[in-house]
Amino acid sequence: MQDLRDWIAVLEREGELVRVTAEVDPDLEVTEIVDRTVKAGGPALLFENPKGASHPLLINQFGTERRMCLAFGVESLDDVGRKVSDVLEMQPPSGLMDKVRGLQKLKSIADARAQTVRHGPVHEVVLQGDDIDLTLLPVQRCWPGDPAPFVTLPAVITRDPRSGVRNVGMYRMQVIDRRTTFMHWQIHKDGRADWLATDGRIPVAVALGLDPITAYSASAPLPKHIDEFMMAGFLRGAPVELVKGVTVDLEVPAHAEIVLEGYIEKDELGSEGPFGDHTGYYTAAEPFPIFHLTAMTMRNGAIYPSIVVGKPPQEDAWLGKATERIFLPAIRATVPEIVDYDLPVAGVFHNCCIVAIKKSFPGHAHKVMHAIWGLGMLSLTKCVVVVDAHVDVHDYEQVLFYAGANVDPARDVVIAEGPLDHLDHAPERQFIGGKLGIDATAKWPEEGARPWPEEIEMSPEIRDLVDRRWGEYGIESVPGAGNGGVGKTSRSLRQLLRR
Ligand SMILES: Cc1cc2nc3c(=O)[nH]c(=O)nc-3n(C[C@H](O)[C@H](O)[C@H](O)COP(=O)(O)O)c2cc1C
């Protein structure tokens, strides 16, 4: 898929999109409709007639696992992770076929680099000077306590003024007036680092309305030196096409629906927020930099994309789950004993991380907790729960069982200190506070365990026997029971979200 329009066509073909023709107000009304739709596992919505605006509004494009898989063209999000691990785990080839496969992988990396083209539909309409007008767009005011409308699904493009390396990130933008917004660059983010590295002003471009993989890549927590558009190209299997900005020395996606160009001064800050955030709370007003628009470019009939964050689950749950799955191979490349991990949606991703490990020495769970607290954006995780390899980390009842059964809180709980998410309102001081580690693995004698009891399991012969004879018992009404018993993961939040 090259652009948002290809994606809308896919959604429509798959019965995943509803066009809303009624006039609907981007001021709060859209949020209430979307909140109900997301929580019911409903479709993407294209509001064709948003009140007071000249452009349609697309929302809930990522709101279910099925749509997220359609976006990536996969059966399961783990397939995307496998594509990444294929490259990360490349070994010297041992035969001709292996060499061919290796070359294909290398080619897919080489072809991932964004390509500059001379013209793009994003320049079909070019507004400059007094013609720039953000009120043309159906920018949502999401929650009653929000002081203004916020652009919520942007891909914000900057360059590191020292190295020239591009950064693309998703940061909300509170509208100040027709030609100015805030830029919500949180303290740990690469976009903010680019801004802080400048002496005067930094050019900024904001792409709105992209193919779904490129849009996702703006939210991906990549290391600073890796270009998000390159990752998008790799995951799409086709490079992202870029054109030169009209008023900024930056390249912008040629097929974006809308691009906002402008600059941010090093020393110009204003009071941004409050904002009804993905924490489920309003984040307090704080000083953030101000983005001045120098051009607004669009395709004819441009479609404006938006997302609502708030008390989970919301649409961003599936952007986060995509990240969880896609980054598993990279995490395992650094901490190979990790079998799997889960960032519960209700834990707002950074509040809780459940991780299963192949335990091979005393204290191993503690090593992994500290590894998580040292890994990229996972370092902001407040609570890490470590379980043994056989535990399904996505089945929260199973995890709770082992956290209860295997934990002596006097011995197995670690309280540490470290950086916390910018938005976390709980710690005494902003940005820094406590960390909780829970070692829920089976304990070894060296870890102070008395003889560890055996877990109760039925013998395989009896399970087979009952599977075979289930029909004879006359209790078919028990769902799933005749086929190995009710699935272990049947009640996980993950499955509830899959509705
Ligand atoms: C819907 C959505 C909204 C987001 N809003 C913000 C935001 O306002 N500020 C911020 O710093 N990060 C925000 N994030 C998270 C960043 O996009 C994410 O951390 C990304 O990796 C940042 O890129 P960077 O590390 O290149 O700066 C948001 C993520 C999503 C999915």
The ligand as an SDF file (V2000), in Angstrom:
LIG
                    3D

 31 33  0  0  0  0  0  0  0  0999 V2000
   -1.1610    7.9770   19.4870 C   0  0  0  0  0  0  0  0  0  0  0  0
    0.1800    8.2770   20.0670 C   0  0  0  0  0  0  0  0  0  0  0  0
    0.4430    9.5270   20.5710 C   0  0  0  0  0  0  0  0  0  0  0  0
    1.6860    9.8330   21.1200 C   0  0  0  0  0  0  0  0  0  0  0  0
    1.9060   11.0690   21.6270 N   0  0  0  0  0  0  0  0  0  0  0  0
    3.1340   11.3860   22.0960 C   0  0  0  0  0  0  0  0  0  0  0  0
    3.4070   12.7100   22.5410 C   0  0  0  0  0  0  0  0  0  0  0  0
    2.5290   13.5630   22.5420 O   0  0  0  0  0  0  0  0  0  0  0  0
    4.6630   12.9890   22.9650 N   0  0  0  0  0  0  0  0  0  0  0  0
    5.6620   12.0540   22.9730 C   0  0  0  0  0  0  0  0  0  0  0  0
    6.7920   12.3830   23.3360 O   0  0  0  0  0  0  0  0  0  0  0  0
    5.4200   10.7860   22.5790 N   0  0  0  0  0  0  0  0  0  0  0  0
    4.1830   10.4350   22.1330 C   0  0  0  0  0  0  0  0  0  0  0  0
    3.9230    9.1630   21.6960 N   0  0  0  0  0  0  0  0  0  0  0  0
    4.9900    8.1550   21.7630 C   0  0  0  0  0  0  0  0  0  0  0  0
    6.0280    8.3690   20.6730 C   0  0  0  0  0  0  0  0  0  0  0  0
    5.4240    8.4560   19.4220 O   0  0  0  0  0  0  0  0  0  0  0  0
    7.0170    7.2120   20.6660 C   0  0  0  0  0  0  0  0  0  0  0  0
    7.6680    7.1780   21.9090 O   0  0  0  0  0  0  0  0  0  0  0  0
    8.0390    7.3370   19.5510 C   0  0  0  0  0  0  0  0  0  0  0  0
    8.8930    6.2360   19.5900 O   0  0  0  0  0  0  0  0  0  0  0  0
    8.8320    8.6080   19.6870 C   0  0  0  0  0  0  0  0  0  0  0  0
    9.8060    8.6570   18.6880 O   0  0  0  0  0  0  0  0  0  0  0  0
   11.2860    9.1380   19.0050 P   0  0  0  0  0  0  0  0  0  0  0  0
   11.8620    8.2100   20.0360 O   0  0  0  0  0  0  0  0  0  0  0  0
   11.9370    9.0220   17.6680 O   0  0  0  0  0  0  0  0  0  0  0  0
   11.2120   10.5090   19.5120 O   0  0  0  0  0  0  0  0  0  0  0  0
    2.6900    8.8430   21.1590 C   0  0  0  0  0  0  0  0  0  0  0  0
    2.4230    7.5780   20.6360 C   0  0  0  0  0  0  0  0  0  0  0  0
    1.1870    7.2860   20.0960 C   0  0  0  0  0  0  0  0  0  0  0  0
    0.9270    5.9140   19.5430 C   0  0  0  0  0  0  0  0  0  0  0  0
  1  2  1  0
  2  3  1  0
  2 30  2  0
  3  4  2  0
  4  5  1  0
  4 28  1  0
  5  6  2  0
  6  7  1  0
  6 13  1  0
  7  8  2  0
  7  9  1  0
  9 10  1  0
 10 11  2  0
 10 12  1  0
 12 13  2  0
 13 14  1  0
 14 15  1  0
 14 28  1  0
 15 16  1  0
 16 17  1  0
 16 18  1  0
 18 19  1  0
 18 20  1  0
 20 21  1  0
 20 22  1  0
 22 23  1  0
 23 24  1  0
 24 25  2  0
 24 26  1  0
 24 27  1  0
 28 29  2  0
 29 30  1  0
 30 31  1  0
M  END
$$$$
